[in-house]
Amino acid sequence: MAINRVLQFSDIHICGDGDGHQGFPVRENFTKSLHQGLDEVKPELVIICGDIAEDQGEVGAYQWVASELKNLKVPYILMSGNHDI
């Protein structure tokens, strides 16, 4: 089966402690963008490319992202970036 519609994010830089990155509400912005993209694009796949966390090994960042994605009705792929390894 071919995939025709993909929703892709890159370098979301989620902070583990919940604070925004450099004063920006990163978590809030990602959540809004994810839901808006799901509504508008109606993707068959969601891809989040690299730099999921702001700093290496921020467990809280990965836990938060997992909680945001756990109820998606479409498959998703996560790829690590230099901030994640």
Summary of the structure (lengths in Angstrom):
residues: 85
radius of gyration: 12.7
end to end distance: 32.5
largest distance: 42.5
contacts: 228
relative contact order: 0.26
helix: 32%
strand: 21%
